[in-house]
Amino acid sequence: MTSSSDRYTIADQPARFARAKEEKNQRYLDIASIYDGSYLKGKRVAITGANRGIGLSLAKELVSQGGELVAICRSSSDELEALKPAELLTGIDFTSDSDCDAISSKIKDGPIDILINNAGYFYEPVEKIDSLNFKEEMLMIDICALGPLRVTSNLYNNGLLKSDGSSSVIMITSQGGSLSWRTVQNPTGGDYGHHMSKAAANMGSVLLAQEFKQYNIPVAILHPGFNKTGMTAKYKHIWDIEGAVDASVGAMRVFHEISKVNMENTGKFINCEDGLEIPW
């Protein structure tokens, strides 16, 4: 029987990183030594928020492996355009029903093999009870939880996700959406909007995984790990002690987990740092 420690990763990020170093965990410390992205060659992969951060790093890794990038963004960037995406959709506001309803009509070259719902938003100031920003909280929930459903439903309902087992949906969420981990990671509370948005995203993802079982489309719920991006810059002071990595490394971790997604493990909440589950 699999023990809890074999199945689940641990909440304490510094302790998790320290354990990986003590155990000389290659999967955690040197993903490049085990990662094989060759499966991406020729795959049509749609990535939301591919213009910057971990989304841009995912796009770069995909293209380097010979994959066909379908970038879906609010705005482009020079780095994204340098990748020469097979298709580049801009002007997509993930809080807009009408914008997301138009995505499928703008994709011209056929169905998607892998949809990566990556676009997100993290309000920078730390929220406490005396500094709550309800408008920003609703925006985070709208982008991070409803946005992926808008995109996924549009592609599925218009025949761009295949029901023959060759399409998959990837939800990039966060360990911040784990309710059971808040007592360890947020012992004094705070950051209400961020954590609520990720918990909502996780709930939506599990429900989607359940519904998509009948359509033979697996859904993965992935915490990409602690990556050094603009979104996590406010935590720069703890990057080293908590094992934050360059986004290029984070991208390999994510694609390593995507390579294992199937109907048997659909709906699992996985930490891409070590490949173990995160408890809800």
C-alpha positions, 0 to 999 in steps of 0.5 A: 500500500502506498504511504501518505509520504509517497503520495503527497508532497509536503506543505513546508516549502523550505523543508521540501527543498531541504529534503530534496537536497538531502535525498539528492532528488534528481527529479527535483534538483535537475529536471533536465537530467530526466526530462524528455520533451520529444513527445511534443514534436508536431503537437498543436499546443495552445497556451494562454498567457504565452507572452510572458512569465512561465507562459512564455517559458512554456512557449519557448520550450514547446517550440524548441521541441518542434511543437506547434504553438498556438498562443492566446494572449491579451497582448503579444511581446517581442519575445513571443513573436520571435518564436514565430507561433503557428497561430497568435491570437491577441486581444483576448481578455480572459474575463470577457465572455465575448472575447473567449467565445471568439477564440475558436473562430480565430484558430484556423489550423484545426484541433488542439492536442494540448490546451494549457490554461496558464493565464493568471493574475496576482495582485501585488500588495499583501492583503490583510483584514485592514487592506482588503481589495474586493475589486482585485479579489474578484478580478483574480477569481475571474481571471484564474478560475473562470478564465480557464473555463471560458477558454476550455468550453469554447474550444470543446464546444466548437470541436477543437478538443478531440474525444479520441483520447488525443487531446488533454487539458492542463490547468496551471493553478497553484499550491496556494489553492490547497485549503489544508496547507493554509495553516502551514503556508499562511499561519497568519492569514493574508493574500485572500484574493490569490488563495481564493482564486486558486481554490476556485480554479482547483474546484472548477478543474476537478469538476471539469475532469469529472465531466470530461471523463465521458469525452475521453479528455484528461484534465491535469491540475498542476502547481508549476513550482516556485518559479522566478517570474514577475508574478513572484517577484514580491517573494524575491527575498525567499527565492533561494531558501525555498528553491525557486528556479528559472522559469525555463526549468519550471517549463521543463517540470511542467511538460514532464508532468504533462507527458504523463497525463492520461485518463487514469490520473485525470483530476489529480493535483500535482506539484511539478517540483517533485511529481507528488500530489498536493492535498486539497 
